[in-house]
Amino acid sequence: MPWYVYMAYLAAGGFLANGVPHFVNGISGRKFQSPFASPPAVGESSPVVNVIWGMCNFAVGLVLIRGVGEFRCGLSADVALVGAGMLVTGAALGWYFGKVRGTG
């Protein structure tokens, strides 16, 4: 597998992990930080903006998974790479938003 496929799968995991808090907060009717708030990534955006931003992240993640290489489900390096991207991004986002929200 070429190196760029590994990078695409790691990035896909990051986009998928980033989509979760935006989508969940948005469909729950809560404001949440987004790049479109003022100041970016600190201020809060409306629930609708977060639903749309979450779906955009999911779409990019899926395009990277389906559009680069030949993704194999099951016990494979492909799934492990997406999972690793989700873990690293999830931990980083948890740390960052914990600081921003004063809970971390």
Protein Blocks (a to p, Z undefined) as FASTA:
>chain_A
ZZklmmmmmmmmmmmmmmmmmmmmmmnopacddfkbccehkbccdfklmmmmmmmmmmmm
mmmmmmgojddehjdfklmmmmmmmmmmmmmmmmmmmmmnopZZ
